[in-house]
Amino acid sequence: MAKKRKGKNAAESRTGSQGAGEAPPAMPGWAPAAIYALVTVVLFREFFLGGVSMLGNDSLALSYFARNFYTEFVQNFQRMPFWNPLLMGGIPFVEGMHGDIFYPPSLAMFFLDARVMWGWKMALHIFMAGIFTYLWLRRGLGLDPLPAFFGGLVYMLGADLVSLVLPGGDGKLFVSALAPLLFWLTERAVARQRAADFALFALGIALLIFTSHMQAAYFCVWGVSLYFMFRVWQIWRAGRSGILAARLIGLFTLAGVLGVGAAAVQFLPPLGYLQEYSHRAERAEGEDRGYEWSSTYSLNAEEIASLVVPEFAGEVPNAYWGKNPLKLNSEYAGLISLLLIPVLLLGRRTPQVWFFIGLAVLTLLYALASSTPLGRLFYLIPGVSLFRAWSMIIFLYAFAITTLGALAVQYLQDLLSQRDAGQLSQRDAGRGTMAPRRALWIGAGVLGLLALLMSAGALTGMWTAVFYRGIDAGQSAALAANEAYMTRGFWIATFIAVLTAGLWELASRGVLRAGAFVILLAVVAGIDLYRVDRPFIRQTAAMNEQADLYGTLFRPDETIEYLQRLRDAGGVFRVMDLSALLGMQRPYGQNDLAVHGIEQLAGHHGNEIGRYRSLIGGEFAQNMIATDLRLAGLTNTEYLVIPSRIEDSRLEEVHVGSRTALYRYRGALPRAFLVGSTEIVAGEAAMARYLAEDFDARTTVILEEPLPADVEVQAGAAGVVEWMEREPDVFTLRVVADAPAMLVVLDNYFPAWKAYVDDREVAVYRANYTFRAIAVPAGEHIVTFRYVPTELRRGAAISLVLLGFLLAVVLAGFWRDRYARLEPASA
């Protein structure tokens, strides 16, 4: 029964296929993977042949730091880090979401240098996008090898995927590459209707979540869920079996739940952190939440037009003239697939075709968000309000039109094969090939007319009058500067359309056989997408070459090396680059010092502890100026970096390098010290009190609640605190107190931190608004702080159990199939 249903679905995309007398044009089984690999190497040739890094904007700003920290920690300590002390007073590593920590392809390349690993994983996912699309089309929809190859090539070269390299959208790229795999696993589960196939689908869901890009994964789940419901409707319509439909829905739902549960280690630990400790939890509702915030960075009319002519919205990123504040990527998924959709509608209007047209239209409407009245309705869908940049869903549009394009190529190949096999009369063959000829030449004609209007300067005038009435002077100037670029784009699109129509003309007249037609069409489609992709790769390579030659992200300068020597000698301190606050050009990137193991007062992360962020005044530490540098003393920021030398009695010049001068702030508190007095101040008032000029942090600690009655602290207590051992998530101190005191540690408070005085656990209190403190008795003691990741362990246990269960179900199904194949042979 399962095979019959699967065959029916595959045949739906092949209605009118050639008969048994004519085999489809063949392609060696190894050829698609080999060609996709070659294309990937050519596309990323700066990386593969020149050794240039492929870190995008966000990767240079944050992701490289997070991955480099992760890799170096494991290499040094042979275990996973739980705490990252290098930015913003310390951030939980897993709870704070430092990227694709558990994603299998990233783990597989773990011990590569972080820069090399980044290039490999970006290129690998472009290659995987082609392979997974080929499998989806070949095995999921039953297309012949050449149409499936066409679809895989088009999807993997889509600028909506490749252009993500420039902004550093690795998580989005991962999900986009996995989307065809998830659709194939969905089709496989529905067609075979076995527990093992639904378990395999569940593993696909877990893999999706392990990418750590929850928004893109959320959209992908939308797509596969819609496809699943469409397939269940087809099965119900064929057999009218409500029981079967209900069983499939139940299995799909259970598989989804198990798949999400199998990825618990990825999402369970961050849940509590995001709700209570991350600065994201403290954003005011009216500040950046609500529909207006959620719908920012959605597509606009100019970007929709760029789906047909990629040059229309201007040369990205430097000359973009659309309505969004900036643009670093392209959504262009190819022109030929769009040209072929009318051909498909004229010759093969199956439910499958209508579904993918509907999916493409739905995702475009969603991506437009506030540009249409439907945006408010979409906002009511559970989960939508948590995200912004709705245009991120565009990979489902690209997937849908690629699938439609491949289905259309299959249809055209079938027409030619039937004609060549003599299965159609000359008259029928002429009728069959005429409709596609008309559709393709009409498409070429429309684009040619638009190219003429663009050349005459009329099209932009009409556009701004209808779609961009509020264009400002800056965008208007950018539009004018782009006119020649846009005109060239329209003529290129016209040429591609004419070439497509011309290839079909030759094929329909018998000059080209079916296989040659599909191969040449794939070549044209590949060249079209390649020309759009390459500028993004070139810009990424150039950006990395600049960073390598002139920056300090990859190589420390003299000042950073001096700070490293201080650290290696046992110094425990933070550093702040004051350049931006003083209105000077920054000598370092926001996280450059942290990349080299120097703890920074501030930095760029995006998911830091909210109280610390408020205390210092955001990721640029604006409160450093507001407090006239006193914040440096209150946060153990012992060293300040300034591009030029200055005179200030509070500062001691300790080093002058080629880029910067380094100063020691004389009044900086040590990282850990003893005090004998407490003040009880709760909430935001505690921050104000800590920053107040009359507050003496050397003698007093601010607590949120009074100490328990059995905890004694004596005013005027003092003593010695020495560092014995120090790792990012565990450290030991020797403390000698002349009276009962509070030991204050100027690292962020988080409940996973446990403290032990002489091996006896003691309470850890939130101190000085965001830091930690414990009570210590008089005398000499050994104090240990240890990060105990309870939620991480719980999530890991759930993941291991469910992953093991799902793998067992899949393997049992595999062995059952293997045994069933062997049994007839042995009989």
Salt bridges, closest charged atoms under 4 A:
GLU22 OE2 - ARG513 NH2 3.93
GLU46 OE2 - ARG534 NH2 2.64
ASP100 OD1 - ARG67 NH2 3.28
ASP100 OD2 - LYS121 NZ 3.12
ASP144 OD1 - ARG14 NH1 3.16
ASP170 OD2 - LYS121 NZ 3.55
GLU187 OE1 - ARG231 NE 2.73
ASP197 OD1 - ARG188 NE 2.62
ASP197 OD2 - ARG194 NE 2.75
ASP288 OD2 - ARG283 NE 3.43
GLU292 OE2 - ARG376 NH2 3.47
GLU302 OE2 - LYS323 NZ 2.73
GLU303 OE2 - LYS327 NZ 3.49
GLU311 OE2 - ARG531 NH1 2.59
GLU331 OE2 - LYS327 NZ 2.67
ASP414 OD2 - ARG14 NE 3.53
ASP414 OD2 - ARG348 NH2 3.27
ASP420 OD1 - ARG419 NH2 2.96
GLU505 OE2 - ARG437 NH2 2.64
GLU505 OE2 - ARG509 NE 2.77
ASP528 OD1 - ARG531 NE 3.04
ASP548 OD2 - ARG115 NH2 3.51
ASP548 OD1 - ARG555 NH1 3.16
ASP557 OD2 - ARG659 NE 3.64
ASP568 OD1 - ARG567 NE 2.95
GLU599 OE1 - ARG671 NH1 2.96
GLU599 OE2 - ARG726 NH2 2.76
GLU608 OE2 - HIS279 NE2 3.83
GLU608 OE2 - ARG613 NH1 2.36
GLU619 OE1 - HIS604 ND1 3.52
GLU619 OE1 - ARG613 NH1 4.00
ASP628 OD2 - ARG650 NH1 3.33
GLU638 OE2 - ARG664 NE 2.96
ASP648 OD2 - ARG650 NH2 2.97
GLU652 OE1 - ARG664 NH1 3.76
GLU653 OE2 - ARG645 NH2 2.74
GLU679 OE1 - ARG689 NE 3.01
ASP694 OD1 - ARG689 NH1 2.71
GLU704 OE2 - ARG611 NH1 2.94
GLU722 OE1 - ARG734 NH1 3.16
GLU727 OE1 - ARG79 NH2 2.75
ASP729 OD1 - ARG79 NH2 2.70
ASP747 OD1 - ARG574 NH2 2.77
ASP747 OD1 - ARG671 NH1 2.95
ASP758 OD2 - HIS781 ND1 2.77
GLU780 OE2 - ARG734 NE 2.99
GLU791 OE2 - ARG794 NH1 2.29
ASP817 OD1 - ARG194 NH1 2.54
